[in-house]
């Protein structure tokens, strides 16, 4: 029975292929195992929304790119042996920002993939190839390195390009119109304030002084200003 484990995810049932035997936050590699990060390379024109290796989430991947981000972790045997496999699941949709209909809907794919032979520990590289094919490479090197055992780094075809997103253009135009209308309203309000006549000046009314009889029993002397009374308790 082949051993293949992941860290940091929920427990998933075993299969007859590569078995996910312990997938919890407390899982730790044994002396015969290695914990490694996961990265992906997308050799297709589609956008990969998400992918999983035996239940371990690996992130997303843009068309003809990858290798720039890593997710922890997967646990695999320190020594390779024949028959190691893993189940890879992923969703794709068109990379065209103007695509419509079924092309914009994510589509699920699944494949049981052989783990290619490795002689030393390294990260797990998931290569998504045209035609729904997947390769799983364990290596300390990166795609493009002369000693990398897997495919070369994805190359974007010269004719791979799309028109700018019409939706984004419409939204940008709407924002520009709203900003212009806001500026026009502000300028109109500023002109109205500038042209408005000044408010009439209202003379301040004098504060009335309190007469002596307001406070019974208190007599104002010569040093006490009018309207001021001090009552000592």
One Martini backbone bead per residue (centre of mass of N, CA, C, O) as a GRO file, in nm:
protein
  233
    1UNK     BB    1   0.096   0.036   0.023
    2UNK     BB    2   0.063   0.369  -0.041
    3UNK     BB    3   0.215   0.672   0.076
    4UNK     BB    4   0.006   0.976   0.124
    5UNK     BB    5   0.032   1.300   0.269
    6UNK     BB    6  -0.126   1.563   0.455
    7UNK     BB    7  -0.135   1.905   0.564
    8UNK     BB    8  -0.392   2.114   0.686
    9UNK     BB    9  -0.648   1.916   0.669
   10UNK     BB   10  -0.894   1.718   0.615
   11UNK     BB   11  -1.007   1.418   0.638
   12UNK     BB   12  -0.948   1.140   0.411
   13UNK     BB   13  -1.012   0.884   0.240
   14UNK     BB   14  -0.910   0.597   0.125
   15UNK     BB   15  -0.730   0.437  -0.134
   16UNK     BB   16  -0.584   0.214  -0.375
   17UNK     BB   17  -0.369   0.409  -0.412
   18UNK     BB   18  -0.297   0.692  -0.294
   19UNK     BB   19  -0.278   0.742   0.050
   20UNK     BB   20  -0.473   0.926   0.279
   21UNK     BB   21  -0.402   0.889   0.627
   22UNK     BB   22  -0.318   1.198   0.736
   23UNK     BB   23  -0.525   1.512   0.770
   24UNK     BB   24  -0.392   1.716   0.997
   25UNK     BB   25  -0.261   1.957   1.208
   26UNK     BB   26  -0.094   1.711   1.367
   27UNK     BB   27   0.056   1.619   1.145
   28UNK     BB   28   0.362   1.423   1.088
   29UNK     BB   29   0.650   1.334   0.986
   30UNK     BB   30   0.842   1.081   0.949
   31UNK     BB   31   1.146   0.937   0.889
   32UNK     BB   32   1.010   0.829   0.597
   33UNK     BB   33   0.934   1.136   0.556
   34UNK     BB   34   0.809   1.431   0.368
   35UNK     BB   35   0.774   1.778   0.382
   36UNK     BB   36   0.592   1.981   0.137
   37UNK     BB   37   0.538   2.192  -0.106
   38UNK     BB   38   0.313   2.356  -0.340
   39UNK     BB   39   0.309   2.379  -0.701
   40UNK     BB   40   0.240   2.540  -1.024
   41UNK     BB   41   0.184   2.464  -1.383
   42UNK     BB   42   0.054   2.634  -1.674
   43UNK     BB   43   0.009   2.491  -2.016
   44UNK     BB   44  -0.255   2.660  -2.061
   45UNK     BB   45  -0.530   2.881  -2.160
   46UNK     BB   46  -0.645   2.834  -1.888
   47UNK     BB   47  -0.812   2.885  -1.592
   48UNK     BB   48  -0.721   2.800  -1.257
   49UNK     BB   49  -0.898   2.816  -0.972
   50UNK     BB   50  -0.837   2.513  -0.863
   51UNK     BB   51  -0.650   2.268  -0.658
   52UNK     BB   52  -0.597   1.909  -0.584
   53UNK     BB   53  -0.404   1.687  -0.363
   54UNK     BB   54  -0.550   1.469  -0.196
   55UNK     BB   55  -0.719   1.739  -0.072
   56UNK     BB   56  -0.499   1.948  -0.123
   57UNK     BB   57  -0.466   2.269  -0.146
   58UNK     BB   58  -0.295   2.472  -0.425
   59UNK     BB   59  -0.469   2.683  -0.569
   60UNK     BB   60  -0.385   2.876  -0.847
   61UNK     BB   61  -0.376   2.931  -1.223
   62UNK     BB   62  -0.239   3.079  -1.487
   63UNK     BB   63  -0.185   3.119  -1.797
   64UNK     BB   64   0.127   3.047  -1.863
   65UNK     BB   65   0.213   2.971  -1.554
   66UNK     BB   66   0.401   2.979  -1.249
   67UNK     BB   67   0.602   2.911  -0.952
   68UNK     BB   68   0.534   3.170  -0.736
   69UNK     BB   69   0.372   2.972  -0.542
   70UNK     BB   70   0.301   2.835  -0.207
   71UNK     BB   71   0.183   2.531  -0.044
   72UNK     BB   72   0.091   2.396   0.265
   73UNK     BB   73   0.110   2.042   0.273
   74UNK     BB   74   0.306   1.756   0.185
   75UNK     BB   75   0.333   1.395   0.225
   76UNK     BB   76   0.613   1.182   0.153
   77UNK     BB   77   0.821   0.957   0.063
   78UNK     BB   78   1.160   0.951   0.079
   79UNK     BB   79   1.131   0.690  -0.096
   80UNK     BB   80   1.094   0.580  -0.392
   81UNK     BB   81   0.820   0.396  -0.552
   82UNK     BB   82   0.639   0.207  -0.722
   83UNK     BB   83   0.296   0.333  -0.759
   84UNK     BB   84   0.282   0.623  -0.708
   85UNK     BB   85  -0.011   0.817  -0.631
   86UNK     BB   86  -0.250   1.082  -0.727
   87UNK     BB   87  -0.525   1.293  -0.677
   88UNK     BB   88  -0.645   1.523  -0.921
   89UNK     BB   89  -0.812   1.839  -0.882
   90UNK     BB   90  -0.988   2.069  -1.116
   91UNK     BB   91  -1.059   2.405  -1.234
   92UNK     BB   92  -1.200   2.552  -1.538
   93UNK     BB   93  -1.160   2.841  -1.760
   94UNK     BB   94  -1.168   3.101  -1.936
   95UNK     BB   95  -0.939   3.377  -2.000
   96UNK     BB   96  -1.152   3.538  -2.132
   97UNK     BB   97  -1.308   3.838  -2.043
   98UNK     BB   98  -1.539   3.794  -2.296
   99UNK     BB   99  -1.666   3.554  -2.213
  100UNK     BB  100  -1.937   3.319  -2.260
  101UNK     BB  101  -2.121   3.108  -2.104
  102UNK     BB  102  -1.965   2.808  -2.068
  103UNK     BB  103  -1.672   2.934  -2.059
  104UNK     BB  104  -1.719   3.076  -1.760
  105UNK     BB  105  -1.750   2.801  -1.642
  106UNK     BB  106  -1.662   2.586  -1.415
  107UNK     BB  107  -1.459   2.288  -1.457
  108UNK     BB  108  -1.424   1.965  -1.372
  109UNK     BB  109  -1.134   1.767  -1.281
  110UNK     BB  110  -0.986   1.425  -1.302
  111UNK     BB  111  -0.680   1.252  -1.178
  112UNK     BB  112  -0.463   0.977  -1.183
  113UNK     BB  113  -0.127   1.022  -1.074
  114UNK     BB  114   0.194   0.975  -1.126
  115UNK     BB  115   0.485   0.956  -0.944
  116UNK     BB  116   0.773   1.059  -1.018
  117UNK     BB  117   1.087   0.998  -1.007
  118UNK     BB  118   1.298   1.029  -0.714
  119UNK     BB  119   1.619   1.110  -0.526
  120UNK     BB  120   1.507   1.371  -0.383
  121UNK     BB  121   1.404   1.611  -0.203
  122UNK     BB  122   1.101   1.820  -0.249
  123UNK     BB  123   0.886   1.970  -0.417
  124UNK     BB  124   0.557   1.993  -0.551
  125UNK     BB  125   0.490   1.964  -0.897
  126UNK     BB  126   0.218   2.089  -1.095
  127UNK     BB  127   0.140   1.986  -1.426
  128UNK     BB  128  -0.058   2.147  -1.667
  129UNK     BB  129  -0.178   2.000  -1.954
  130UNK     BB  130  -0.284   1.936  -2.236
  131UNK     BB  131  -0.570   1.731  -2.235
  132UNK     BB  132  -0.579   1.675  -1.911
  133UNK     BB  133  -0.289   1.664  -1.820
  134UNK     BB  134  -0.061   1.532  -1.558
  135UNK     BB  135   0.227   1.626  -1.359
  136UNK     BB  136   0.445   1.483  -1.099
  137UNK     BB  137   0.702   1.671  -0.932
  138UNK     BB  138   1.002   1.604  -0.749
  139UNK     BB  139   1.187   1.905  -0.658
  140UNK     BB  140   1.442   2.158  -0.600
  141UNK     BB  141   1.379   2.257  -0.864
  142UNK     BB  142   1.298   2.454  -1.144
  143UNK     BB  143   1.147   2.554  -1.403
  144UNK     BB  144   1.431   2.585  -1.636
  145UNK     BB  145   1.627   2.413  -1.521
  146UNK     BB  146   1.867   2.199  -1.633
  147UNK     BB  147   1.790   1.978  -1.382
  148UNK     BB  148   1.505   1.953  -1.448
  149UNK     BB  149   1.273   1.673  -1.477
  150UNK     BB  150   1.067   1.846  -1.619
  151UNK     BB  151   0.910   2.068  -1.764
  152UNK     BB  152   0.914   2.347  -1.900
  153UNK     BB  153   0.841   2.649  -1.901
  154UNK     BB  154   0.587   2.818  -1.982
  155UNK     BB  155   0.468   2.919  -2.311
  156UNK     BB  156   0.349   3.189  -2.468
  157UNK     BB  157   0.184   3.250  -2.726
  158UNK     BB  158   0.177   3.498  -2.961
  159UNK     BB  159  -0.159   3.466  -2.998
  160UNK     BB  160  -0.200   3.520  -2.684
  161UNK     BB  161  -0.487   3.720  -2.681
  162UNK     BB  162  -0.697   3.990  -2.566
  163UNK     BB  163  -0.936   4.183  -2.530
  164UNK     BB  164  -1.040   4.407  -2.355
  165UNK     BB  165  -1.252   4.443  -2.114
  166UNK     BB  166  -1.572   4.544  -2.158
  167UNK     BB  167  -1.667   4.559  -1.869
  168UNK     BB  168  -1.436   4.731  -1.759
  169UNK     BB  169  -1.488   4.967  -1.954
  170UNK     BB  170  -1.773   5.033  -1.859
  171UNK     BB  171  -1.702   5.085  -1.562
  172UNK     BB  172  -1.500   5.313  -1.618
  173UNK     BB  173  -1.700   5.501  -1.762
  174UNK     BB  174  -1.900   5.528  -1.527
  175UNK     BB  175  -1.698   5.648  -1.327
  176UNK     BB  176  -1.624   5.898  -1.496
  177UNK     BB  177  -1.910   6.017  -1.511
  178UNK     BB  178  -1.958   6.042  -1.206
  179UNK     BB  179  -1.717   6.228  -1.151
  180UNK     BB  180  -1.802   6.458  -1.343
  181UNK     BB  181  -2.076   6.514  -1.209
  182UNK     BB  182  -1.960   6.582  -0.929
  183UNK     BB  183  -1.787   6.822  -1.018
  184UNK     BB  184  -2.018   6.992  -1.135
  185UNK     BB  185  -2.181   7.020  -0.873
  186UNK     BB  186  -1.959   7.153  -0.705
  187UNK     BB  187  -1.918   7.403  -0.886
  188UNK     BB  188  -2.210   7.505  -0.864
  189UNK     BB  189  -2.208   7.542  -0.556
  190UNK     BB  190  -1.973   7.743  -0.546
  191UNK     BB  191  -2.108   7.962  -0.721
  192UNK     BB  192  -2.359   8.002  -0.543
  193UNK     BB  193  -2.200   8.097  -0.292
  194UNK     BB  194  -2.055   8.339  -0.429
  195UNK     BB  195  -2.337   8.485  -0.538
  196UNK     BB  196  -2.444   8.512  -0.273
  197UNK     BB  197  -2.573   8.695  -0.044
  198UNK     BB  198  -2.526   8.822   0.238
  199UNK     BB  199  -2.613   8.798   0.542
  200UNK     BB  200  -2.784   8.942   0.771
  201UNK     BB  201  -2.735   9.167   1.025
  202UNK     BB  202  -2.765   9.089   1.366
  203UNK     BB  203  -2.815   9.243   1.641
  204UNK     BB  204  -2.707   9.238   1.948
  205UNK     BB  205  -2.833   9.167   2.248
  206UNK     BB  206  -2.851   9.273   2.550
  207UNK     BB  207  -2.773   9.182   2.864
  208UNK     BB  208  -2.959   9.151   3.124
  209UNK     BB  209  -2.996   9.275   3.434
  210UNK     BB  210  -3.020   9.194   3.757
  211UNK     BB  211  -3.215   9.266   3.997
  212UNK     BB  212  -3.221   9.285   4.337
  213UNK     BB  213  -3.515   9.147   4.376
  214UNK     BB  214  -3.449   8.857   4.277
  215UNK     BB  215  -3.282   8.847   4.553
  216UNK     BB  216  -3.380   8.793   4.843
  217UNK     BB  217  -3.199   8.967   5.103
  218UNK     BB  218  -3.011   9.111   4.886
  219UNK     BB  219  -2.758   9.364   4.898
  220UNK     BB  220  -2.618   9.600   4.710
  221UNK     BB  221  -2.317   9.733   4.689
  222UNK     BB  222  -2.063   9.928   4.567
  223UNK     BB  223  -1.879   9.658   4.481
  224UNK     BB  224  -2.129   9.552   4.333
  225UNK     BB  225  -2.226   9.464   4.051
  226UNK     BB  226  -2.462   9.468   3.846
  227UNK     BB  227  -2.625   9.154   3.869
  228UNK     BB  228  -2.440   9.071   4.122
  229UNK     BB  229  -2.449   8.779   4.336
  230UNK     BB  230  -2.356   8.664   4.664
  231UNK     BB  231  -2.406   8.345   4.807
  232UNK     BB  232  -2.372   8.232   5.131
  233UNK     BB  233  -2.394   7.908   5.291
   0.00000   0.00000   0.00000
